[in-house]
Amino acid sequence: MSQKTEIILINISGGDKPGVTSALTRILARYNATILDIGQADIHHTLSLGILFKTTDDNSGEIMKDLLFKAYELEINIKFSPISESEYNSWVSLQGKNRYIITILSRQITARQIGEVTRVVAEQGLNIDAIQRLTGRIPLDESARKPKSCIELSVRGTPRDKSSMQSNFMQLSSELGMDISFQQDDMFRRCRRLICFDMDSTLIETEVIDELAIRAGVGDEVKAITESAMRGEIDFSESFERRVALLKGLDVSVMEDIAQNLPITEGVDRMMQVLKTAGFKIAILSGGFTYFGNYLKKKYGIDYVYANELEIENGKLTGKHIGDIVDGKRKAELLRLIAQVENVDIAQTIAVGDGANDLPMLNIAGLGIAYHAKPKVKENASQSISTIGLDGVLYFLGFKDSYIGDNKI
């Protein structure tokens, strides 16, 4: 008489302690059971473990009896659920469907934020396979530091209306004060190799040309032109030449003083350390100036700097620049060029910026992130960060605080 195959799902919950998984799987091994799937999570020392296994009908009763005794001994709860072959085959067939990663990022993540995001996911017919926290454990007293919190949802399926879903996420981001990233979970997401940053108002919390203008006594005039250019109201190259012309006669010693006092954006130190440790090639592609880009290059070990060169005569700025202007089109060209030099597929690249002149590189990169960007830029970028510091980029790449030796959020 042939033996019948049985498929059983066991769910274990209770206090987490060493040896639980080992004890249960040793019982399955004793009966030559085949484990078809396994997953485990721990929340505040509470274990949640699932094991899906295949055995024969003459062994299943003994296995369940031994597991029950062991669960009693370990002081954990165990539940058995039989799975039919048709149910199992249907589940297996889902593995060919699209997979996506949804990242929720904020200073503090609330139940409402999660509830609204998962509502959209359900309405789009997507199934959540897993949820994990990427940031460290949250202390009750958060007064000692700037908080940040991030969770990642792994989902499967095909959105009914991807454009509508993205629109809903953007609306929720604005209404509930969070950032939501929606990315396809493919091989390129897991092997990014090149990251290109804008400098002014991205790596540093100022526009250097505005700082130079203040020293030259033309701050208001230059700032008005800068803001108009960043909003995309006037051509970047035209605005650049108009602003540089106003700096004529400024002593170059001012540049060194500004460089030494640049206001570094929140999270940059930590982000750069992690990216360098992980082997990323890092570039600055800036409509600002090479003098300040090179200062940051030395400070962080950045690999490439492309920016604009100011003309200097007799120790003073002439109001002119040397060479071609690094505008939005040029930034995109440079991203492609560096990717070719580094033998990196364009899908493995990341671009981060805040202004309208950053959109060309944000749109061609494998992952384009608008950082604390102007409304026009956020609307046209696929991903954005507006709630926390620049190290939020690490979470969009899937880094966990625990992986990078940092449990502080």
N, C-alpha and C positions, 0 to 999 in steps of 0.2 A: 504494500500500500504506500503510495507516494505521500511525502510530507507536504503540508500546505504552508506557504510562506505567510508570515504575519508581520505587519508593520505597526510599530507602537511608538507613540510620542510620550515621553515622560517630562513633566515639569516639576522642578524642585525649587523650593523657596525656604528661607530660614536664615538664621545667623550664619554669616560667612566665617569659615575657619579652614585652616590648612588640611588638605587631604580628602575633602569631600568628593571632588571630581575623580580623583584617583581611586577611591574606594568603590564608587559606583561603576566606573568603567572596568575595574577588575572583575566585577561580577559579570558584566556583559562578555568580557573576554573568556571567562570560564565556560560559557555556553557557545562560544564561537559566533556571537552575534555581530552583525555588520552595522557600523554606525554610518548612517546616511547623511546626517547633519547634526551640528552641535553649536550651541551659542551660550555665552555666559556673560552676566553683568553683575556689578556690585554697586549698590547705592547705600551709603552710610552703613557699611558693615552688614548689609542685608543681601544675601545671595539670590539671584534668579538664574537658574540653569535649565536649559532645554536640550534633550537628546532624542533624536529620531533614529530608531534602529530597526533592523530587519532580522527576523529569526524564523524558526519553524514552530508549528503549532504544538509539537510535543515538548518544546522547551519553554514556550512563553509563560506558562503557569509557574514553573519553577523560578524563572527569572524574576517575575513580578513578586513572588513570595520572598525571594532573597533580597530584592531591592527594598521591600517594605520593612523587613527586619533591620536592614542596614540604616534606613532612614530613621527608624525609631531609635536606634543606637546613637546616631549622629544628631538627634534632636532637630530634624528638618522635616518639612512637609513634602510629600510626593504625590503626584497625580498621574494616572495612566489614561491615554486616549488612543483607541485603535484607529488606524488610518487605512482606508481601502486603497486597493491598487489604482483605481481610477482617480481618486483624490491625489494620490502621490504623483501619478503621471501628469495630471493637470498642473500640479505645483512645479514639476520639473520643466514643463513646457514654457513656464514664465521666464526662465533664465535667458532666453534669447531676446527678451524685450529690452527697450532702452532703459538705461540707468542714469539717474541724475543725482547731483548733490545740491541740497539747499542749505545755505549757511545763514543763520540768524545771529546778528551781532548788535550789541547795544551796551550802554553803561550797566544796565540791569535788565535782565530778561524777565518779563512778567507772564503770568498765565494767559492773559488776554492776547499778548503778542503770539504766543505759541498756538493758542486756540484759533486765531484768525488765519495764521499761515497754514495750519493743518486743514482748516476748512477749505481754503482754496485748493490745496492738494487733493482733497477728497472730491471736490466739485469737478476737478480735471480728470478724474478717473485714475489717479496715480495711487500706488500702494506704498506705504512706508515700511521699508525692510528693517531699518535700524535707526536709532537716535543715540548720539553720544555728545558729551560735553567736551569742548576743546580747551576751554580756559580752566585754570586751577580752581580748587575748592574755595567757595565764597565765605569770607569771614563775616560775622554778624556786625562787627564794628568796622565800617569802611571809611572812617574819617581820616585814616593815616595815608591814603593814597587815592589816586583816581581809579575808580572801578571800571572793569570791563567784563563782559560776559558773552560767551559764544557757544551755541550748540549747532550740531550738524545733523541733518536728516538725509539718509540714503533712501531714495525713492525709485520705484520701478514702474514702467509703463510708457504710454504715449499720451501727452497732453491733448485734450480735446481741442483746445484753442490756445496755443503757446503765446501768441501775442496778447490775448486777453489776460492770461495768467500773469505775464510780465507786467502788464498795466495794473492789475490788482495788487501785485507785490509793491510796485512803486507807490501806489496810493496808500497802502498800509504803512510803508516806510515813513511817509510824510506824516500820517495821522498819529502813529504810535511811537515815533521816535526810535526807529531801529533801521538797520541795514539788512537787506535780504539779497543774497547772491544765489543765482540759479545757473548751475553749470552741468554740462554733460560729463558723466563719469567715465572717461575713456583713458587710454594709455597716456595721452599727452598731458592730461591734468596731473598725472602722477610723476611726470618726469620733466617738469619745467627746468630750463637751464639758463635763461638769459632774462634779466629784468632791467628795464630802462625807466628812469625817473626824470620828470621835470624837476627843476630846482626851486625856483621862486614860488612861494606859497604851497609848496609840496614838501620838499626836504627841509626847507627853512620857512619860518612863519613871517615872511616879509617879501616884498618885491625890492631887490637890491637897487634897481634903478630909481625907485622912490627914495631910498635912503641916500643915494648920491645926490638926488635932486634937492633934498632937504638941506644938505651941506652946501649946495650951490645956490640956495635961496630961491629955487623955483619949484618947491615941493608941490604946491597945489596944482600948478599947471601940468606937471608931469603925472601926478597921481590921477588926475581926471582923464588924461589920454590913456594911461595904463588900464584903468577900469573899463573904459569904453572898448579897448582892444580885447580884453579878457572876456567881455560879454559878447564879442563877435560883431560889434557894431561898426568897427572900422578895420581895414586891412592891417594885419600885424606888421608887415614890413614898413608900410607908410608910418604907422604909429611909432615904430622903433626909431626910424630916422628922425622924426620930429622930436622925440624925447632925448635922444643922444645929442642932438644939436643944442638943446638947452643946457647941456652940461659943459659947454665950452669954457675953458679957463680954470676948471676945478683942479686943485693940486692932487697928484697921485697918492700922496701920503694918507689921504682920506680913505682910500681903498683898503689899505692894510688895517686901519682902525676898525672899519666896518666889518671886515672879514673876521677879525678876532672876536667880534661881539655878535656874530650872527645868531639869531634866535632859532635854535634847532627845533624842529617839529617834535611834538610828543611821540615817543615810541621809536624814533629813528635809531638811537643807539642800540637798542635791543634788536630791532629788525636787522640792522646791518650785521651785527654779530652772528645772528642765526643764518642769514643768507650766505655769508662768507664761510661759515662752518659747514654748511650744506653743499658748498661747491658752486654756487651760482656765479655767473659772470654779471657784473653790475655796471651800468652805464648811466651817465647824466647826459640828457639831451635837452638843452635849455636855450630859451630865447634870451636868457640873461647873459652873463659875461664869464669868460674863461678864467679870469683871475679868481673869482669866488668858487667856480666849479673845481679848480685845481686845489683850492684850500680844502674843500670837502673830500676831494680825491685822496689827499694826503692823510686826512683825519680818519677816514674809514677804509682805506685800501680799495677804492673804487677803480675799476679796470679801464673805463673809457670816459672821457669828458669831451663833449662837443657843445660849444656855445659861441658867443660873439666876442670878437676882439676889439677893444677900444684903441683908437689911435692916440699916441702920446708923443708930444714934442716938448723938449725942455722941461720935463717934469710936470706937464699939465695936459689935461684932456683937450683935444682939438675940436671936439663936437662932431667927430666923424668916426667911422668904424673901418676895420680892415677885413677884406674878404666878403664872401657871401653871407647873407643874413640867415641864421638858423630859425626858420619859421616853421609852421605846421607841416608843410609839404616836405621840407628838409628833414624834420624829425622822423617822419615815416620812412624816408629814403635811408637815413642813418640806421634805423632799427633793422631794416632788411639787410643792409651792408654788414653790420656787426654780426647778425645771425649767420650770414654766409661765411664770414671770416672764422667764426667759432664753430662752424659746421653744425648749426642748430636749426631744426625745422621751425618755420615761423609759428607753428602751432605750439611750440615749446617756449614761446616768448611771453613776457608780461610787460605791459606799459602802464605807468601811473602818472597822472597829471590832473591839473585843476582847471586849465583855461581852454578857450575855444581853439587855440593853436595846438593843443594836445590831442584833439579829436582824431586827426589822421592817424597818429601812431596808436591811439587807443583802439581804433577800429580795425587795424590790420594785425595787431598782436593776438596771440592765442587767447590771452586774458587781458582785457583792457579795464582798468579801474579808475574811475573818476574820484579824486580825493577832495573832500570838502569843497566840491566844485560849484561853479556858477550854474543856475538853473538850466540854461541851454545845454551845457556839457552833460549834466546828469541825465537829461532827457534823451541824449543821443549816445550815451555810453551803456554798455551791456551790464556793467557792475559799478557799484559806487560805495564809498565809505564816507559817512557824514557824522557818525556818532562818537567815534573814539579816535585814538592816535593812529599813526601810520603803521604801527606794528599789527594793525588789523589785517593788513595784507597777508600776514603769515597764516591766519585762520582761513582765508579764502584759498590758500594753498594746501590746507589740510593739516597744518602743524598743530600739535597739541602741546600745551605748556609742559606736561609731564615728559614729552619726548625731548624737549630742549632744555631740560634741567631747570625749569622755571615754574614753580607752582604759585607764584605771586601774580595776582591779576590787577 
